[in-house]
Amino acid sequence: MSNPGRDVDLRLSTTPKALADMWLGDVPFASAVSAGAIRRESPRTLQRAFPGWLQLSVFATARRT
């Protein structure tokens, strides 16, 4: 990967575990943000739009034992 030379519009700070928990549907995005597990740096409009860009894993609805 290479830097395309553009400014960063949205920056997320998180851990792999917090991101996986959210992607698998175990923790809602808003809860992760409220808990400080995911931090966003961007204009408010992008912060509000970002959750709509995410898709849960196809395994998020799978029953786990």
C-alpha positions as CSV (number, residue, x, y, z in Angstrom):
1,M,0.0,0.0,0.0
2,S,1.2,3.5,-0.7
3,N,0.1,6.9,0.5
4,P,-2.0,8.5,-2.3
5,G,-1.0,11.9,-1.0
6,R,-4.4,13.1,0.2
7,D,-5.3,14.5,3.6
8,V,-6.9,12.1,6.1
9,D,-10.7,12.8,6.5
10,L,-11.5,10.3,9.2
11,R,-9.2,8.7,11.7
12,L,-10.2,5.9,14.0
13,S,-8.1,4.7,17.0
14,T,-9.0,1.3,18.4
15,T,-7.6,-2.1,19.2
16,P,-8.0,-5.2,17.1
17,K,-10.2,-6.8,19.8
18,A,-12.6,-3.8,20.0
19,L,-12.8,-3.7,16.2
20,A,-13.5,-7.5,16.0
21,D,-16.1,-7.3,18.8
22,M,-17.9,-4.6,16.8
23,W,-17.6,-6.4,13.5
24,L,-18.9,-9.6,14.9
25,G,-21.9,-7.8,16.3
26,D,-21.0,-8.4,19.9
27,V,-20.7,-4.7,20.8
28,P,-22.7,-2.0,19.0
29,F,-20.6,0.8,17.5
30,A,-22.2,3.5,19.7
31,S,-21.4,1.4,22.8
32,A,-17.7,1.0,21.7
33,V,-17.4,4.8,21.2
34,S,-19.1,5.6,24.5
35,A,-16.8,3.2,26.3
36,G,-13.8,4.8,24.7
37,A,-12.8,1.6,22.9
38,I,-13.1,3.4,19.5
39,R,-12.1,7.1,19.2
40,R,-12.9,9.2,16.1
41,E,-11.1,12.2,14.8
42,S,-13.0,13.9,12.0
43,P,-15.7,16.5,11.2
44,R,-19.0,15.7,12.9
45,T,-20.7,14.9,9.5
46,L,-18.2,12.1,8.9
47,Q,-18.5,10.8,12.4
48,R,-22.2,10.5,12.0
49,A,-21.9,8.9,8.6
50,F,-19.2,6.3,9.5
51,P,-21.4,3.7,11.2
52,G,-23.5,3.4,8.0
53,W,-20.3,2.5,6.0
54,L,-19.7,-0.5,8.1
55,Q,-21.1,-4.0,7.5
56,L,-21.2,-6.7,10.1
57,S,-19.5,-9.9,9.4
58,V,-21.6,-12.6,7.7
59,F,-21.0,-14.6,10.9
60,A,-22.4,-11.9,13.2
61,T,-25.8,-13.5,13.2
62,A,-24.5,-17.1,13.6
63,R,-25.3,-18.8,16.8
64,R,-22.3,-19.4,19.0
65,T,-21.9,-22.0,21.6
